[in-house]
Amino acid sequence: MNIGDVSERTGLPAKTIRYYEDIGLVTPNRDANGYRRFAPAHVHKLAFLGRARSLGFSIEDCRRLLALWEDRDRASADVKAVAERHLAEIDAKMAELSEMRATLSDLVHRCAGDHRPDCPILRDLADPG
């Protein structure tokens, strides 16, 4: 099948599919005229990548997960280690965002938001330390 068909089946834009090919995540066959020809295995791999990316896995994590998916002798502990590392990154980011939100919320509540020029939001942003 061609890239348009694959895009429709996987929900991935053709540009993303081409990018995944450029970085070696998928290697579709080529017709004599140079057009890409995707087999069902390519579609499964691209759907896998789309799902992994939607969960926030990095390209390198996707590369590892793909290798593990294709390795029938893998240990599930290897897969779990990649997922646990990513989960820890998400938790850290959520903590950082929660702290950011609390700080910004405090600043917004302290700002009168009236006609006066005094503004704790700008004062805090201008304070280097």
C-alpha positions in Angstrom: 0.0 0.0 0.0 1.1 3.6 -0.5 1.9 6.3 2.0 -1.6 7.8 1.8 -3.2 4.5 2.6 -0.8 4.0 5.5 -1.4 7.5 6.8 -5.2 6.9 6.7 -4.9 3.5 8.5 -2.4 4.7 11.2 -3.6 8.2 11.7 0.0 9.4 11.2 0.6 12.3 8.8 2.6 11.3 5.7 5.3 13.8 6.8 5.7 11.8 10.1 5.9 8.5 8.2 8.6 9.9 6.0 10.5 11.2 9.1 10.3 7.8 10.7 11.7 6.4 7.5 14.5 9.0 7.4 15.6 8.1 11.0 15.4 4.4 10.3 12.4 3.4 12.4 10.7 1.9 9.3 12.1 0.8 6.0 9.3 0.4 3.4 10.0 -1.4 0.2 10.5 0.7 -3.0 8.8 0.0 -6.4 10.9 0.3 -9.5 9.7 3.9 -9.9 10.9 4.7 -6.4 7.5 4.9 -4.7 7.2 3.6 -1.2 5.4 0.3 -0.8 4.3 -0.5 2.7 3.5 -4.1 3.8 1.1 -4.9 6.6 4.1 -5.3 9.0 5.1 -1.7 8.3 1.5 -0.5 9.1 1.6 -2.4 12.4 5.0 -0.9 13.2 3.8 2.6 12.4 0.7 2.2 14.5 2.9 1.0 17.4 5.1 4.1 17.0 2.0 6.3 16.9 0.7 4.9 20.1 4.1 5.0 21.8 4.5 8.7 20.8 1.0 9.5 22.0 2.1 8.3 25.4 5.0 10.7 25.3 7.9 8.2 24.6 10.9 9.8 23.1 12.1 8.7 19.6 15.0 6.8 21.3 12.6 5.1 23.7 10.4 4.2 20.7 13.5 2.8 19.0 14.2 0.6 22.1 10.6 -0.4 22.4 10.4 -1.4 18.8 13.5 -3.5 19.1 12.0 -5.2 22.2 8.7 -5.7 20.4 10.5 -7.4 17.5 12.6 -9.5 19.8 10.6 -12.6 20.7 13.2 -13.7 23.3 13.0 -10.4 25.2 12.4 -10.2 28.9 9.3 -8.2 29.9 11.5 -6.6 32.6 13.4 -4.8 29.8 10.2 -3.4 28.5 9.0 -2.5 32.0 12.3 -0.7 32.7 11.8 1.6 29.7 8.2 2.4 30.7 9.1 2.9 34.4 11.8 5.4 33.4 9.4 7.3 31.2 6.7 7.2 34.0 9.3 8.7 36.4 10.0 11.5 33.9 6.2 12.2 33.6 5.9 12.3 37.4 8.8 14.8 37.7 7.3 17.0 35.0 3.9 16.9 36.7 5.6 18.0 40.0 7.3 20.8 38.2 4.1 21.9 36.5 2.3 21.8 39.8 4.9 24.0 41.5 4.7 26.4 38.5 0.9 26.5 38.8 1.0 27.2 42.5 3.5 30.1 42.0 1.5 31.6 39.2 -1.8 31.2 41.0 -0.3 33.0 44.0 0.9 35.9 41.8 -2.4 36.2 40.1 -4.3 36.3 43.4 -1.9 39.0 44.8 -2.4 41.2 41.7 -5.2 43.7 42.2 -5.8 43.9 38.4 -7.0 47.4 38.6 -5.9 50.8 37.1 -2.8 51.2 39.5 0.6 50.4 38.0 1.8 48.2 41.0 1.8 44.6 39.9 3.3 41.7 41.9 3.4 39.5 38.7 5.8 41.9 37.0 7.7 42.5 40.2 8.3 38.8 40.6 9.3 38.3 36.9 11.8 41.2 37.2 13.3 39.8 40.4 16.4 37.9 39.3 16.7 35.8 42.4 
